Amino acid sequence: MFEKEKQEILDAALKLDRYGLVALSGGNVSARMSNGLVLVTPSGMIYDDMTFEDVLVVDIDGNIVEGTRKASVDTEALLYIYKKMPQVNAVIHTHQPYATGLGLVMDEIPCNLSTMANAVEGTCHVAQYGDPGSLSMGVEAVKAIGDRLAVVLKHHGVIAVGRDLRQALFSCVYLEEAAKTVSVALSTGLPMAEMTQEQIDEAVAVFHRYGQHTLNEQDAHKK
């Protein structure tokens, strides 16, 4: 069941490792299927050691539909996000160092870069701490994320969401790139230049046209 989609989950998880957003078995990747079932990575497995068969299928209440592994300890929190955000079909959780580090000293990461607008579609809020592996992690993430595509989990990591895995992956990768640049700017002790809302909106619109979208997909973004 869902062999192609399970491989896409694994491929995304391997990219997180490649881009330095997780280490070993940290974080998780999940996606909601059209029938409402959710694919999620297993708990505590190093991504390099996984095959697509290790990816689990669960229902929206967390019951295992297919798979022999134990699902990610964050599954309850992830499913809460899917329940509260019906427009979201992919959730990626990382422990990316720069964005997480900024979350220790800032209440939000300002949108001062076009890359940040691309990734998050505005300022990235910092959620209050929720215990890892608990429902509260998802509750705090939903409270803070608003209409953005990512949120920093204070003392923990990042949750990135998207209409599909590609959007969620771009969100967390580009957020980290932006966080690196913001960290460099902060290290100078000088005031950071700010983007206007008009500039942010235009950067978001440009990114919606970016890549090999079909005409139908492009039209959907304009609505």
Buried (B, 14 or more C-beta within 10 A) or exposed (E): EBEEBBBBBBBBBBBBBEBBBBEEBBBBBBBBEEEEBBBBBBBEBEBEEBEBBBBBBBEEEEEBEBBEBEBBBBBBBBBBBBEBBEEBBBBBBBBBBBBBBBBEEBEBBBBBBBBBBBBBBBBBBBBEBBEBBBBBBBBBBBBBBEEBBBBBBBEBBBBBBBBEBEBBBBBBBBBBBBBBBBBEBEEEEEEEEEBEEEBBBBBBEEBBEEEEEEEEEEEEEEE
